[in-house]
Amino acid sequence: MKIKVFIMVLIFLFNGVCFAGSGNTSGNVLLEDIGARSVGLAGACTSLSGDVILMHYNPASLADITDPQLAAMFYNSGLTGVNYISVAYGQKFGKIGTFGICVGYLDGGQMDLNYTDGITATVTSEQDIVANVSMGINLSRKINAGVSLKGMYSTLVNTQSAITAALDLGAIFKGLFMEEIDFGVSLHNLGIGLKYLDTIEPLPFNVQAGASYNFKIEEIKLLAAVDGAYDINNKTIKIMIGVEGSYNEFFARIGVPISSVDDRMVTVGIGYKFDEFIFDYGITFGKILDIAHRISVEMRFGEERGRSKDRKYMQKVIK
């Protein structure tokens, strides 16, 4: 019955948010978030754990999942017409570790092509499909490690296609110096590039590291996180700062990305939990491009919870 409710919610959100638009994209599906929570935090998520959507930033985060989790996200970029959908699932298998899978699909929107013979055709600018299988394990009480194997298929203007594979590696260090502070580091998209005709485009290969601090003010639980990411191909650095506050079933988030190459100016988000369901909404305000909206829904099987193990951990250390 709960699975039926989850599917009905997905259909409602998809019809309301993911409408087609005109435009094109030069983005890469490997960079897309798979949850609206991380959007609200501006991507400062490398040191967080226990939430299936966090494997996008660090596969080691899966190690702290205790109950099966199912999540889906929808994204519409507004002005550019880019639409994206992802579905993720994570489950712990005893002492072996926690496995996660995720499938994402990106539609770059429609564009008109004018050929030299005078013929005009409307085509889809870009279509990307990405799938990954991830695993996170607890090396010790304070150290997690994880790995993700990705496969990607991309099509440009309905004619040129390419396929590739990539690897993510990550680790999380919990409370090494202070119980309330965690650290994380991850390596993203280690692999060969996408080859269209005779041109090879490199994958967004980067290293990301960050720290998070859990604390409490009165009845409000707070999470502050900061990440730094280095783009190895372009030799650029990006800083992400995110803050999340929770009170009972309600969550609020704000994030600030600091980078000369990032179009994002600020991100905000809200969330609400109802029994085993979590509903999250994230907004990205761009410097040049339009506002982008993301909505996600998660289901935690057998868990009438706070947000995840990172939330449970936060509640423990601040009592």
N, C-alpha and C positions, 0 to 999 in steps of 0.2 A: 504494500500500500504506500509506504513512504517513497519507494522508487517511482511509483506513478505520480505522486505529488511533485517529486523532483523534476520529472520529465515535463509535467504541465507547466511548472514555473519556467523551465527553459524555453518552451514554445512561446509563452507570453512575453518573456523578455526579448526573444529573438525578433518577434513581430514588431515590438515597440521600439527597438533600438537599432537593429542591424538592417537599415534600409540601404538600397543601392544608391550610389551617386556617381557623378561624373568626375573624372580627374585621373591622376596617375600617381605612381609612387616610385621612388628610387630606394625605398627602405628594404630591409631584410627581415624575413619572418623569424630569424634566429634572435632578433633583438626584442621581439614583442613579449610583453608581460603575459602571464597566464592567470592573473588574478587582480582584481581591482584594489585589494588591500595594498599590494606592493606599489601600485601606481600612486596612491595617496601618500606613500612614504618616499616618493621620488626615486625608488629603487635602492634605498639604503637598507638592504636586506641580507647581506652576506653573512652576518653573524646571528641571524634569527633561525629558529628551528621549530619542528613540530607541526608545520603546516604544509600540505602537499603542494601548494602553489609556489613555495619557496625553493623547490628544486630547480627552478629556472635560474636562480641566482647562486645556489650552492647545493649540489646533490647530497652533501653531508647533512643537510637539514632534515632529510627523510628519517634519519636514525632515531629521532625522538618522537615519531608518530607511534601512538599506542593502539588506536582503533582505526579501522579502514576509513578512508576519506575519499569523497568524490567531489570534483569541482568543475565548473564550466564558466567561461567568460566570453562576453561579447564586446566588441569594440567598433565604434564608428568614429572616424576622424573628422567628420563634418565637411569642411570645405574641400578637402582633397578627394573625398569619395572612397577612401580606403576602409574596407570592412575586414574584421578578423574574428575568428571563433576558435576556442580551444577547449578541450576536455582532458582532465587529468584524474588519475586514480593512484592512491598509495595504500599499501597494506604491509603490516609487519608479519614476518614469518619466523616466529620463535627467536632463537639465538643466531639464526643465519643473518638476519638483518631486515631492513625494510626496502621493498621494491616499489618503484613508481613508474607509471607510463603516462605519456602525454601526446596528444595529437592536435596539431594546429593547422588552420587553413586561412590564408590571406588572399583577399580579392582586391586588386589594385584599382578597380573602377574602370569605366569605359573611356576610350579616347578615339578621336578620329584620325585616320591616316590618309594623307593625300599623296597618291602615287603620281609619277611623272607622266603617265598616260592619261591623266585627268580623272581617274577613278578614285572615289572616296569610299573608305570602309571604316566601320565602327568595330573596334576590337577591345578585348580586355587587356589593359596595359601590362598586368602582371598577375600571375597566380602561383602561389607557393603552398606546398604541403610539407610539414615537418613532423617527424615522430621521434620520440626518444624513449629509451628504457634506462632507468636510473636505479641505483642502489646506494643505501646509506647504512653504515654500521657504527656501533659504539665500540671504539677501541679500548676505552676505559670509561669510568664514570664522568670524566671531564673532557674527553676527546672523541669527536666524531670524524669519520672520513666517508667520502662518497665519490661516485663516478657516474657519468651519464654518457651513453652512446646515442648519437643522433643521426638520422637520415633525412635528407632534404631533396625535394623535387621541385624545380622551378620552371615556369613557362613565361616567356615574354611575347607580347603582342600576338598570341595564338600560334606562333610559328617556331620560335627558338626555345629549346628545352635543355635543361642541364640537371644533373644529379650529383650529389656529393654526400660525404659522411664526415662527422666531427666528433670530438671527445671533450667532455668537461670533467674537471677534477676539483675536489674541494675538501676543506677541513674546517671544523669548528672547535674552539677551545672555550670551555665553559667554566667561569669562575676560577681561573688560574691564580689571579692576584686578589680579586675581590669577588665575593659570591654574586654580587649584582651585575657584574660586567662580563660580557662574552665577546670573543673575537672570532672572526672568520676570514678565510681567504679562499679564492677560487680562480681557476683558469678556464676560460671559455673559448669554445670553437677552435680547438686544435685539430686541423685537418686540411685537406686539399681544397682549392677554390672551385668556383662554379665556372665551367667552360661553355661559353656561347660562341659557336663557330670557332674562330681562331683566337678569341679573347678569353683569358682566364681572369676572373674577378676574385680577389682574395676574400675569405670569410672574415667577419668582424672578430678578430683574434685579440683578446684582452685579458688582463689580470685585474682582479678586483679584491679589495680587502677592506674590512671595516670592524667597528666595535659597536656594542649596544649596552645601554644602561637601564635597568629596571628600578623604578622607585615609586613612591606613593605620597600623595598630598591629600590629607584627610581621607575621604572615601574614593578618591579618583586615582586609579592606577595609571602610571605613565611609562612609556617606553621611548627613549631617545636613542637614535642611531645615526652614525655617520660612516660613509663609505668613500673610498677613493678608487677610481678605475683608470687604468692606463691602456690606451689603444696602441697595441704594438705596431700595427701596420702604419697608422697615421701619426704615431708619436705624439698623441695628445693626452691630457689628463683631465679627468672630470671628477668633481666632488659632489656627493649627494648627502643631504641632511634631511632626516625625517623624524617626526614626533607623533606618537599615537597615545591618545588618552581613552580610558574606558571607565564607564560608570554603569553598573548593573549590566543590562543587555545592550547598551549603546556604546558606539565607538566613533571617535573623530580623529582625523589625521591631517597633517600638513607636511609638505616636503618642498625643499628648495634645491634644485640642481645648479651647480656653479661650473660653467664651462663656456668657452667662446664658440664651441662647435655644436652646442646643444640648443635646439629651438625652444625647449621648455623654459618657462619663466618661473612658474610655481605650480605645485600640484596640491589638491585637497581631496579629502574623501570622508565618507561616513560609512558606518556599518551597524547592523542590527542582528542579534541572534535570537532565534525562536526554537526552543527545544534543540533538535539536532541540526537545524538549518542555520546558515549564516548568509546574510545578504549584504553585499558590499557595492559601493558606488564610488568611482574615482573620476576626477576631472583634471585634465592637463590644460593649462593656459599657455599658449605658445607666444613667442616673441614676434613671429611672422605669420605662421599658419593659424588656422582657426582653433577653437576649443575642441578638444577630443574627449569623448565620454566612454567610460568602461563600466560595465555592470557584471558582477559575478555572483554565483550562488554556490555554496558548498554544503555538503551533507556529511556529518560525522556519525558513522554507524555505532550505535551503542554508547554514545557520549552526549550527555546533557551538560555541556561543559561551559568553561570559560572559553577562550579562543583556541588554545592548543597547549602542547606541553610547555612552550615558552611562556605562555600565560600562567600555567600551573606553577612553573618554576618561579615566576615573578611573585605570585601570591605567597609562595613558601618563604622567600627570602625577605619579604617586607613585613611579615607578621611581627 
